Amino acid sequence: MEVLPLRKDVAVEETWDLTHLLKNDADFEPTLAQLVDDALHFEQQYKGTITDAQKVIDVLSAFEELQKRFVPIGTYASLSLETDRTNDVAQMRAAKFSTAIGKVSSALSFVRSELLALDEAILQEAAASSPLYKRYLEELLKHKPHQLHPEVEKALAAFSATFDAPYETYNTTKLVDMNFGEFEANGEKHPLSFVLYENDWEFEANTDLRRAAFKAFSSKLRDYQHTTAQVYNTHIQQEKTMADLRGFDSVIDYLLFDQDVDRSLYNRQIDLITKELAPHMRRYATLIQKASGIDHMTFADLKIALDPDYDPKLSMAEAKEYVDKALAVMGDDYNQLMDRAFNERWIDYAPNKGKSTGAFCSSPYGSHPYILMSWNERMNEVFTLVHELGHAGHFANTYEHQSYLNSRPSLYFIEAPSTMNEMLLANYLLTHNDDLRFKRWVISNIVSKTYYHNFVTHLLEAAYQRKVYELVDAGEAVNATILNNLKRSVLEDFWGDTVDITEGAELTWMRQPHYYMGLYPYTYSAGLTISTQVSQRILKEGDTAVQEWLAVLQAGGTKSPVELAQMAGVDITTDQPLRDTIAYIGHLIDELERLTLEIEAVQQQ
């Protein structure tokens, strides 16, 4: 395995093209300065003038246009840094934007304060006369009991960049300061980094190599555990303080408030999966153990392929073929979007030093989406690619049909369109090749990537996160020892005696940036619950179900998560969709066991 290249040495065609956001670096500072001036002028022009329904509409219209102008330059600053956090120029550019946005947010905070200070009848009149802002005003009114004095809101907005500091510090520690160097296995030295471990070594078929990489990776994480824990504690205490200030009894309720779901949906997702999915996943772990001839299963072995000898490498061009065929069912318009993602360089997929780990899709309003990933030439990364393209397809559809202020759906729903694409890929693969080994390879990828990632990795993050917030609600703080113990207990509860939670597994909490994004981890399983059910509908009903799903994508933030799911024919007010999804995962593992026996019988003939 090669050492990661520097960003400057990466092939241009493997990177994204940010010129749609900003033509060149030299335009950044004058553009930002002009926007800050415009925001301050907006404050002078409109502050104290919002007195009637027509003024509400006028100010919201101007406010929306101003907000939209900040999107491309902010996205440019952010994405430039995500591809190489060691880049000094990108670091300073992002810092300047962060400072500027704090100033702007403070100046513009009056809009929300003055709107909420109005008589509700005025806001209702404005909503009735301008349907464009109806949903925004309805959502705004929900915040009225939690709104603080205008001067307090102004001060809090001014500190927005400071409140983001824990997340930025976490990323800098992880992607810039941590130097993993090399590790040794079987007398040979091998390169190691965050990206190399999570993209390659974690899937390595050679047990000695894989476990040595895990040990070295964990050792470096351990060197930074106390600093990272302190940074995380600062973040969650900030959230608790904000929850208290805004009158919430619990930080969990505060974080769920904007998701527009109640606590029962949150708890159900964690409790039901932890209890009912665990037996299925323990069977899967046992299957991997037997197939690989491992003496005992450890945490470091959970991501390996069920059939490592049948794990063909794939180029990005071959991945695109799978994407084209799998998503053909979505229709011409959707598939033209997918083609643009490849042809117009929306995707940054080259691994390089300093690049953010994992994968994400940034979807700036008024522009096309941008996808970051690090291509590892495995089928599991095709699932990652199609997942992020699901986010891209979602927001491209939303932005075409919704205004800026109506464009963002609840976080609860955000992972449904992305995991839907994974399910469509799975549907295609399962119905287009009857070879036993290929079929097992596909199903094992569905289980190990789509369901393991979303229903196990992220779900166990959510179970751990809930324990952390319960401590914070009780007035406690956390440190590395407490976080390690919480993470270990969650892993041991789920895997039982089937998997040895080896030393280093407890440090997994240090790997995930989602903890700095509110109650995000549990939403992966929530989204996948919806998409599993809808993908089965598409298999059975075809275009009728597809058209209903496209209507959901176009609805954006104009509906609640419950309403969006209902539009697609799924009732998430009950636990039936989740139980059906868990049963489906059990069925897939049944199939893996059956296919394994069948393949072994053929091989013995």
C-alpha positions as CSV (number, residue, x, y, z in Angstrom):
1,M,0.0,0.0,0.0
2,E,1.4,3.4,-1.0
3,V,1.9,6.5,1.1
4,L,-0.9,9.0,0.3
5,P,0.2,11.7,-2.3
6,L,0.2,15.4,-1.6
7,R,-2.8,17.3,-2.9
8,K,-0.7,19.0,-5.6
9,D,0.2,15.6,-7.0
10,V,-3.3,14.4,-7.5
11,A,-4.7,14.1,-11.1
12,V,-7.1,17.0,-11.8
13,E,-9.8,14.8,-13.3
14,E,-10.1,13.0,-9.9
15,T,-10.9,16.3,-8.1
16,W,-13.9,18.5,-8.0
17,D,-14.2,21.8,-9.9
18,L,-15.0,24.6,-7.6
19,T,-15.0,27.4,-10.2
20,H,-18.8,27.3,-10.3
21,L,-18.7,28.7,-6.8
22,L,-15.8,31.2,-7.2
23,K,-13.8,31.8,-10.3
24,N,-10.4,32.1,-8.5
25,D,-8.9,32.6,-5.1
26,A,-8.2,36.2,-5.7
27,D,-11.9,36.9,-5.8
28,F,-12.5,35.6,-2.3
29,E,-11.6,38.6,-0.1
30,P,-13.2,41.3,-2.1
31,T,-16.4,39.3,-2.6
32,L,-16.5,38.5,1.1
33,A,-15.9,42.2,2.1
34,Q,-18.7,43.3,-0.2
35,L,-21.1,40.8,1.3
36,V,-20.3,41.9,4.8
37,D,-20.9,45.5,3.8
38,D,-24.2,44.5,2.2
39,A,-25.3,42.7,5.3
40,L,-24.5,45.7,7.5
41,H,-26.4,47.9,5.1
42,F,-29.3,45.5,5.2
43,E,-29.4,45.9,9.0
44,Q,-29.5,49.7,8.7
45,Q,-32.2,49.6,6.1
46,Y,-34.6,47.2,7.7
47,K,-34.0,47.1,11.4
48,G,-37.0,48.4,13.3
49,T,-39.2,48.5,10.1
50,I,-41.0,45.1,10.4
51,T,-44.4,46.3,11.5
52,D,-47.1,44.7,9.3
53,A,-47.7,41.8,7.0
54,Q,-46.4,43.5,3.8
55,K,-43.2,44.5,5.6
56,V,-42.7,40.9,6.8
57,I,-42.9,39.7,3.1
58,D,-40.6,42.5,1.9
59,V,-37.9,41.9,4.5
60,L,-38.0,38.1,4.1
61,S,-37.7,38.5,0.3
62,A,-34.6,40.7,0.7
63,F,-33.2,38.5,3.6
64,E,-33.5,35.4,1.4
65,E,-31.7,37.0,-1.5
66,L,-28.9,38.1,0.8
67,Q,-28.5,34.7,2.4
68,K,-28.3,33.0,-1.0
69,R,-25.3,35.2,-1.9
70,F,-23.3,33.9,1.1
71,V,-23.8,30.3,0.0
72,P,-21.2,29.9,-2.8
73,I,-18.4,31.8,-1.1
74,G,-18.9,29.9,2.2
75,T,-19.1,26.6,0.4
76,Y,-15.9,27.5,-1.5
77,A,-14.0,28.3,1.7
78,S,-15.2,25.1,3.3
79,L,-14.7,22.7,0.5
80,S,-11.2,24.0,-0.3
81,L,-10.2,23.1,3.3
82,E,-11.9,19.7,3.3
83,T,-9.6,18.4,0.5
84,D,-6.4,19.4,2.3
85,R,-6.5,20.5,5.9
86,T,-2.7,21.0,5.9
87,N,-3.0,23.8,3.4
88,D,-2.2,27.1,5.2
89,V,-4.0,29.3,2.6
90,A,-7.2,27.2,2.8
91,Q,-7.0,27.3,6.6
92,M,-6.8,31.1,6.7
93,R,-9.5,31.5,4.1
94,A,-12.0,29.3,6.1
95,A,-11.0,31.2,9.3
96,K,-11.7,34.6,7.6
97,F,-15.1,33.4,6.4
98,S,-15.9,32.1,9.9
99,T,-15.1,35.4,11.5
100,A,-17.1,37.3,8.9
101,I,-20.1,35.1,9.2
102,G,-20.1,35.7,13.0
103,K,-20.3,39.5,12.3
104,V,-23.0,39.0,9.7
105,S,-25.1,36.6,11.8
106,S,-25.0,39.2,14.6
107,A,-26.1,42.0,12.3
108,L,-29.0,39.9,10.8
109,S,-30.3,38.4,14.0
110,F,-32.8,41.2,14.3
111,V,-34.9,39.7,11.5
112,R,-35.8,36.6,13.6
113,S,-36.2,38.7,16.8
114,E,-38.5,41.3,15.2
115,L,-40.6,38.7,13.4
116,L,-41.2,36.8,16.7
117,A,-42.0,40.0,18.5
118,L,-44.9,40.6,16.2
119,D,-48.5,39.7,17.0
120,E,-49.1,36.2,15.6
121,A,-52.0,37.5,13.6
122,I,-49.6,39.6,11.5
123,L,-47.4,36.6,10.8
124,Q,-50.5,34.5,9.9
125,E,-51.7,37.3,7.5
126,A,-48.2,37.4,5.9
127,A,-48.2,33.6,5.5
128,A,-51.7,33.7,3.9
129,S,-50.8,36.4,1.4
130,S,-47.4,34.9,0.5
131,P,-47.5,31.0,0.4
132,L,-43.8,31.1,-0.4
133,Y,-43.1,32.0,3.2
134,K,-45.9,30.1,4.9
135,R,-43.9,27.1,6.0
136,Y,-40.9,29.2,7.1
137,L,-43.2,31.4,9.3
138,E,-45.0,28.4,10.7
139,E,-41.7,26.8,11.7
140,L,-40.5,30.1,13.1
141,L,-43.5,30.5,15.4
142,K,-42.6,27.1,17.0
143,H,-39.5,28.8,18.3
144,K,-41.3,31.7,19.9
145,P,-41.3,30.1,23.5
146,H,-37.5,29.6,23.2
147,Q,-36.6,33.0,21.7
148,L,-34.4,35.2,23.9
149,H,-34.1,39.0,24.2
150,P,-33.0,40.5,20.9
151,E,-29.7,41.7,22.3
152,V,-28.9,38.3,23.7
153,E,-29.7,36.7,20.3
154,K,-27.4,39.3,18.7
155,A,-24.6,38.4,21.1
156,L,-25.0,34.7,20.6
157,A,-25.0,35.1,16.8
158,A,-21.7,37.0,17.1
159,F,-20.1,34.0,18.9
160,S,-21.2,31.6,16.2
161,A,-17.6,31.0,14.9
162,T,-16.4,30.4,18.5
163,F,-19.2,27.9,19.0
164,D,-17.9,26.0,16.0
165,A,-14.3,25.9,17.5
166,P,-14.6,22.4,19.1
167,Y,-15.5,20.8,15.7
168,E,-12.7,22.7,13.9
169,T,-10.2,21.7,16.6
170,Y,-11.3,18.1,16.4
171,N,-10.7,18.0,12.7
172,T,-7.3,19.8,12.9
173,T,-6.1,17.3,15.6
174,K,-7.3,14.4,13.6
175,L,-6.3,15.3,10.1
176,V,-3.3,17.6,10.6
177,D,-1.6,16.9,13.9
178,M,-2.0,13.1,14.1
179,N,0.9,11.5,12.2
180,F,0.4,7.7,12.1
181,G,3.7,7.0,10.3
182,E,4.2,3.3,9.6
183,F,3.4,0.1,11.4
184,E,5.2,-3.2,11.2
185,A,3.7,-6.7,10.5
186,N,5.4,-9.9,9.6
187,G,8.8,-8.1,9.5
188,E,7.6,-5.5,6.9
189,K,6.7,-1.8,7.4
190,H,3.5,-0.3,6.0
191,P,2.2,3.3,5.7
192,L,-0.7,4.3,8.0
193,S,-3.1,7.3,8.2
194,F,-6.7,8.0,9.0
195,V,-7.7,7.6,5.4
196,L,-5.5,4.5,4.8
197,Y,-6.9,2.8,7.8
198,E,-10.6,3.5,7.2
199,N,-10.4,2.9,3.5
200,D,-8.0,0.0,3.2
201,W,-6.5,-1.6,6.3
202,E,-9.8,-2.1,8.0
203,F,-10.8,-4.3,5.0
204,E,-7.5,-6.1,4.7
205,A,-7.9,-9.9,4.2
206,N,-4.6,-10.8,5.9
207,T,-5.5,-11.1,9.6
208,D,-2.0,-10.4,10.9
209,L,-1.7,-7.2,8.8
210,R,-5.3,-6.0,9.6
211,R,-4.9,-6.5,13.4
212,A,-1.4,-4.9,13.4
213,A,-2.8,-1.9,11.6
214,F,-5.7,-1.7,14.1
215,K,-3.2,-1.8,17.0
216,A,-1.0,0.9,15.6
217,F,-4.0,3.0,14.6
218,S,-5.5,2.7,18.1
219,S,-2.2,3.5,19.7
220,K,-2.0,6.9,17.9
221,L,-5.6,7.7,18.8
222,R,-4.8,7.0,22.4
223,D,-2.0,9.6,22.4
224,Y,-4.7,12.2,21.7
225,Q,-7.6,10.9,23.7
226,H,-7.5,13.4,26.6
227,T,-7.3,16.4,24.3
228,T,-10.1,15.1,22.1
229,A,-12.3,14.3,25.1
230,Q,-11.7,17.8,26.4
231,V,-12.7,19.3,23.1
232,Y,-15.8,17.2,22.9
233,N,-16.8,18.0,26.5
234,T,-16.6,21.7,25.6
235,H,-18.9,21.1,22.7
236,I,-21.6,19.2,24.6
237,Q,-21.5,21.6,27.5
238,Q,-22.1,24.4,25.1
239,E,-25.1,22.5,23.8
240,K,-26.4,22.0,27.3
241,T,-26.0,25.7,28.1
242,M,-27.9,26.6,25.0
243,A,-30.6,24.2,25.9
244,D,-30.9,25.7,29.4
245,L,-30.9,29.2,28.0
246,R,-33.8,28.4,25.6
247,G,-35.8,26.7,28.3
248,F,-35.5,23.0,27.4
249,D,-35.5,20.5,30.2
250,S,-33.0,18.3,28.3
251,V,-30.3,18.8,25.7
252,I,-31.8,15.8,23.8
253,D,-35.1,17.6,23.6
254,Y,-33.3,20.8,22.5
255,L,-31.4,18.9,19.7
256,L,-34.6,17.1,18.6
257,F,-36.6,20.3,18.4
258,D,-35.4,21.4,14.9
259,Q,-35.8,17.8,13.6
260,D,-39.5,18.1,14.1
261,V,-39.9,14.6,15.7
262,D,-40.6,13.7,19.2
263,R,-38.4,11.7,21.6
264,S,-40.3,8.5,21.1
265,L,-39.1,8.2,17.5
266,Y,-35.6,8.8,18.6
267,N,-35.6,6.3,21.5
268,R,-37.4,3.7,19.4
269,Q,-34.8,3.7,16.7
270,I,-32.0,3.1,19.2
271,D,-33.7,0.7,21.6
272,L,-35.4,-1.6,19.0
273,I,-32.3,-2.0,16.8
274,T,-30.0,-2.6,19.8
275,K,-32.3,-5.3,21.0
276,E,-33.7,-7.0,17.9
277,L,-30.9,-6.5,15.3
278,A,-28.0,-7.7,17.5
279,P,-28.8,-11.4,17.2
280,H,-28.8,-11.2,13.4
281,M,-25.5,-9.3,13.3
282,R,-23.9,-11.8,15.7
283,R,-24.8,-14.5,13.2
284,Y,-23.2,-12.4,10.5
285,A,-20.0,-12.0,12.6
286,T,-19.9,-15.8,13.1
287,L,-20.3,-16.3,9.4
288,I,-17.3,-14.0,8.7
289,Q,-15.3,-15.8,11.3
290,K,-15.9,-19.2,9.8
291,A,-15.3,-18.1,6.2
292,S,-12.0,-16.5,7.1
293,G,-10.8,-19.3,9.4
294,I,-10.2,-16.9,12.3
295,D,-9.6,-18.4,15.7
296,H,-11.7,-15.8,17.5
297,M,-13.6,-12.8,16.2
298,T,-12.3,-9.4,17.3
299,F,-13.5,-5.8,16.7
300,A,-10.7,-5.4,14.2
301,D,-12.2,-8.2,12.0
302,L,-15.8,-6.9,11.6
303,K,-15.3,-5.0,8.3
304,I,-13.6,-7.7,6.3
305,A,-15.3,-9.3,3.3
306,L,-17.2,-12.5,3.6
307,D,-15.3,-13.9,0.6
308,P,-12.0,-11.9,0.4
309,D,-10.8,-13.9,-2.6
310,Y,-13.9,-12.7,-4.5
311,D,-13.5,-9.0,-4.1
312,P,-12.8,-7.6,-7.5
313,K,-11.2,-4.2,-7.9
314,L,-13.4,-1.6,-9.7
315,S,-12.4,1.6,-11.5
316,M,-14.4,4.7,-11.2
317,A,-15.6,4.2,-14.8
318,E,-16.9,0.7,-13.9
319,A,-18.5,2.2,-10.8
320,K,-20.3,4.7,-13.0
321,E,-21.7,1.8,-15.1
322,Y,-23.2,0.2,-11.9
323,V,-24.7,3.6,-11.0
324,D,-26.2,4.1,-14.4
325,K,-27.8,0.7,-14.5
326,A,-29.0,0.7,-10.8
327,L,-30.6,4.1,-11.0
328,A,-32.2,3.7,-14.5
329,V,-35.5,3.0,-12.7
330,M,-35.5,6.6,-11.4
331,G,-36.1,8.0,-14.9
332,D,-34.4,10.2,-17.4
333,D,-34.2,13.5,-15.5
334,Y,-32.7,11.9,-12.4
335,N,-30.2,10.0,-14.4
336,Q,-29.1,13.0,-16.4
337,L,-28.3,14.6,-13.0
338,M,-26.1,11.5,-12.2
339,D,-24.3,11.9,-15.5
340,R,-23.6,15.5,-14.8
341,A,-22.0,14.5,-11.5
342,F,-19.3,12.6,-13.4
343,N,-19.0,14.7,-16.5
344,E,-18.9,18.1,-14.7
345,R,-16.5,17.0,-11.9
346,W,-18.9,17.2,-8.9
347,I,-16.9,14.3,-7.3
348,D,-13.5,14.6,-5.5
349,Y,-12.4,11.0,-5.1
350,A,-8.6,10.9,-5.0
351,P,-7.1,10.0,-1.7
352,N,-4.5,12.5,-0.5
353,K,-2.7,13.6,2.6
354,G,-4.7,16.0,4.7
355,K,-8.1,15.2,3.1
356,S,-11.1,14.8,5.3
357,T,-12.1,11.2,6.1
358,G,-15.3,9.4,5.2
359,A,-17.6,10.8,2.5
360,F,-20.1,13.6,2.3
361,C,-22.2,15.6,-0.2
362,S,-22.3,19.4,0.1
363,S,-25.3,20.9,-1.6
364,P,-25.1,24.6,-1.9
365,Y,-28.3,26.3,-2.9
366,G,-28.1,27.9,-6.4
367,S,-25.2,25.5,-7.4
368,H,-24.8,21.9,-8.1
369,P,-23.8,19.5,-5.3
370,Y,-20.2,18.4,-4.5
371,I,-19.2,15.0,-3.3
372,L,-16.1,14.2,-1.3
373,M,-14.8,10.6,-0.9
374,S,-11.6,8.6,-1.2
375,W,-11.9,5.9,-3.8
376,N,-10.6,2.5,-2.7
377,E,-11.6,0.5,-5.8
378,R,-13.9,-1.9,-3.8
379,M,-17.6,-2.6,-4.2
380,N,-18.2,-1.2,-0.8
381,E,-17.1,2.2,-2.1
382,V,-19.6,1.9,-5.0
383,F,-22.3,1.8,-2.3
384,T,-20.7,5.0,-0.8
385,L,-20.6,6.7,-4.1
386,V,-24.3,5.9,-4.9
387,H,-25.2,7.0,-1.3
388,E,-23.7,10.4,-1.8
389,L,-25.2,10.7,-5.2
390,G,-28.5,10.1,-3.5
391,H,-28.0,13.3,-1.4
392,A,-27.1,15.1,-4.6
393,G,-30.2,13.9,-6.4
394,H,-32.3,14.9,-3.4
395,F,-31.1,18.5,-3.1
396,A,-30.9,19.1,-6.9
397,N,-34.6,18.1,-7.0
398,T,-35.5,20.1,-3.9
399,Y,-33.7,23.3,-5.1
400,E,-35.5,23.1,-8.5
401,H,-38.9,23.2,-6.7
402,Q,-38.3,25.1,-3.5
403,S,-37.1,28.5,-2.3
404,Y,-34.0,28.9,-0.2
405,L,-35.9,29.3,3.1
406,N,-38.0,26.1,2.3
407,S,-35.2,23.9,1.0
408,R,-33.8,22.0,4.1
409,P,-35.8,19.0,5.3
410,S,-35.5,17.7,8.8
411,L,-32.3,16.0,9.8
412,Y,-34.4,12.9,10.6
413,F,-35.2,12.4,7.0
414,I,-31.9,13.5,5.4
415,E,-30.4,10.0,5.0
416,A,-33.5,8.5,3.4
417,P,-32.7,9.6,-0.2
418,S,-29.0,8.6,0.1
419,T,-29.8,5.1,1.5
420,M,-32.5,4.7,-1.1
421,N,-29.9,4.8,-3.8
422,E,-27.9,2.1,-2.0
423,M,-31.1,0.0,-1.9
424,L,-31.7,0.5,-5.6
425,L,-28.1,-0.6,-6.3
426,A,-28.7,-3.7,-4.2
427,N,-32.0,-4.4,-6.0
428,Y,-30.2,-4.1,-9.4
429,L,-27.3,-6.3,-8.4
430,L,-29.5,-9.0,-6.9
431,T,-31.7,-9.3,-10.0
432,H,-29.0,-9.3,-12.7
433,N,-26.7,-12.1,-11.9
434,D,-27.5,-15.6,-10.7
435,D,-24.0,-16.8,-10.1
436,L,-23.9,-18.1,-6.5
437,R,-20.6,-16.5,-5.5
438,F,-21.6,-13.2,-7.1
439,K,-24.9,-13.2,-5.3
440,R,-23.2,-13.9,-2.0
441,W,-20.7,-11.1,-2.7
442,V,-23.5,-8.7,-3.4
443,I,-25.6,-9.6,-0.4
444,S,-22.5,-9.4,1.9
445,N,-21.8,-5.9,0.6
446,I,-25.4,-4.9,1.3
447,V,-25.1,-6.2,4.8
448,S,-21.6,-5.0,5.5
449,K,-21.9,-1.6,3.8
450,T,-25.5,-0.4,3.7
451,Y,-26.9,-2.0,6.8
452,Y,-23.8,-2.5,8.9
453,H,-22.7,1.1,8.3
454,N,-26.2,2.7,8.9
455,F,-27.9,0.2,11.3
456,V,-24.8,-0.8,13.3
457,T,-21.9,1.7,13.1
458,H,-24.0,4.8,13.2
459,L,-26.7,3.3,15.5
460,L,-24.1,2.3,18.1
461,E,-22.8,5.8,17.9
462,A,-26.3,7.0,18.6
463,A,-26.6,4.7,21.6
464,Y,-23.3,5.9,23.0
465,Q,-24.3,9.6,22.2
466,R,-27.5,9.2,24.2
467,K,-25.6,8.0,27.2
468,V,-23.3,11.0,27.0
469,Y,-26.2,13.5,26.8
470,E,-27.9,11.7,29.7
471,L,-24.8,12.4,31.8
472,V,-24.7,16.0,30.6
473,D,-28.4,16.5,31.5
474,A,-27.6,15.2,35.0
475,G,-25.1,18.0,35.4
476,E,-22.0,15.8,34.7
477,A,-19.0,16.4,32.5
478,V,-17.0,13.7,30.5
479,N,-13.4,12.9,30.1
480,A,-11.5,10.2,28.1
481,T,-12.0,7.5,30.7
482,I,-15.8,8.0,30.9
483,L,-16.1,8.1,27.1
484,N,-14.0,5.0,26.7
485,N,-16.1,3.1,29.2
486,L,-19.4,4.3,27.6
487,K,-18.2,3.2,24.1
488,R,-17.0,-0.1,25.3
489,S,-20.2,-0.9,27.2
490,V,-22.3,-0.1,24.0
491,L,-20.1,-2.3,21.9
492,E,-20.1,-5.2,24.4
493,D,-23.9,-5.0,24.8
494,F,-24.5,-5.3,21.1
495,W,-21.9,-8.0,20.2
496,G,-22.1,-10.1,23.4
497,D,-19.7,-13.0,23.5
498,T,-19.6,-13.3,19.7
499,V,-16.9,-10.6,19.2
500,D,-14.0,-9.8,21.4
501,I,-14.0,-6.0,22.0
502,T,-10.2,-5.8,22.0
503,E,-8.2,-2.9,23.5
504,G,-8.5,0.1,21.2
505,A,-12.1,-0.5,20.2
506,E,-13.3,1.8,23.0
507,L,-11.5,4.7,21.2
508,T,-13.9,4.4,18.3
509,W,-15.7,7.5,19.6
510,M,-12.6,9.5,18.5
511,R,-13.2,8.7,14.8
512,Q,-16.6,10.2,14.1
513,P,-17.2,13.9,13.3
514,H,-21.0,13.3,13.6
515,Y,-20.9,13.9,17.3
516,Y,-20.4,17.6,16.6
517,M,-23.5,17.7,14.5
518,G,-26.3,17.3,17.1
519,L,-28.4,14.1,17.1
520,Y,-27.2,13.0,13.7
521,P,-26.0,9.4,14.1
522,Y,-29.5,7.9,14.7
523,T,-30.9,9.5,11.6
524,Y,-29.0,7.0,9.4
525,S,-31.0,4.1,10.5
526,A,-34.2,6.3,10.5
527,G,-33.6,7.2,6.8
528,L,-32.7,3.6,5.9
529,T,-35.9,2.3,7.5
530,I,-37.9,4.6,5.2
531,S,-35.8,3.8,2.1
532,T,-35.9,0.0,2.6
533,Q,-39.7,0.1,2.6
534,V,-39.9,2.4,-0.4
535,S,-37.3,0.4,-2.4
536,Q,-39.4,-2.7,-1.9
537,R,-42.4,-0.7,-3.2
538,I,-40.4,0.3,-6.3
539,L,-39.5,-3.4,-6.9
540,K,-43.2,-4.3,-6.8
541,E,-44.9,-1.3,-8.2
542,G,-42.4,0.3,-10.5
543,D,-43.0,3.8,-11.9
544,T,-45.9,4.7,-9.6
545,A,-43.7,4.3,-6.5
546,V,-40.8,6.1,-8.3
547,Q,-43.0,9.1,-9.1
548,E,-44.2,9.3,-5.5
549,W,-40.6,9.2,-4.3
550,L,-39.5,12.0,-6.7
551,A,-42.4,14.1,-5.3
552,V,-40.9,13.5,-1.9
553,L,-37.5,14.6,-3.0
554,Q,-39.0,17.8,-4.5
555,A,-40.8,18.7,-1.3
556,G,-37.7,19.7,0.6
557,G,-38.4,21.4,3.9
558,T,-42.1,22.0,3.2
559,K,-43.2,18.8,5.1
560,S,-42.4,17.1,8.4
561,P,-40.5,13.8,8.4
562,V,-43.7,12.0,9.2
563,E,-45.5,13.7,6.3
564,L,-42.6,13.0,3.9
565,A,-42.6,9.3,4.8
566,Q,-46.4,9.2,4.4
567,M,-46.0,10.7,0.9
568,A,-43.9,7.7,0.0
569,G,-46.3,5.2,1.6
570,V,-44.5,4.6,4.9
571,D,-46.0,5.2,8.3
572,I,-43.2,6.0,10.8
573,T,-45.6,6.8,13.6
574,T,-45.6,3.0,14.2
575,D,-42.7,0.7,14.8
576,Q,-43.8,-1.6,11.9
577,P,-41.5,-0.2,9.2
578,L,-38.5,-0.6,11.5
579,R,-39.4,-4.1,12.5
580,D,-39.9,-5.0,8.8
581,T,-36.5,-3.6,8.0
582,I,-34.8,-5.6,10.8
583,A,-36.6,-8.7,9.5
584,Y,-35.3,-7.9,6.0
585,I,-31.7,-7.7,7.3
586,G,-32.3,-11.1,9.1
587,H,-33.6,-12.5,5.7
588,L,-30.4,-11.3,4.0
589,I,-28.2,-13.0,6.6
590,D,-30.3,-16.2,6.2
591,E,-29.5,-16.0,2.4
592,L,-25.8,-15.6,3.2
593,E,-25.8,-18.7,5.3
594,R,-27.7,-20.6,2.7
595,L,-25.5,-19.5,-0.2
596,T,-22.4,-20.3,1.8
597,L,-23.5,-23.9,2.4
598,E,-24.5,-24.2,-1.2
599,I,-21.1,-22.8,-2.4
600,E,-19.2,-25.1,-0.1
601,A,-21.2,-28.1,-1.3
602,V,-20.3,-27.2,-4.9
603,Q,-16.6,-26.7,-4.1
604,Q,-16.5,-30.1,-2.4
605,Q,-17.8,-32.0,-5.5
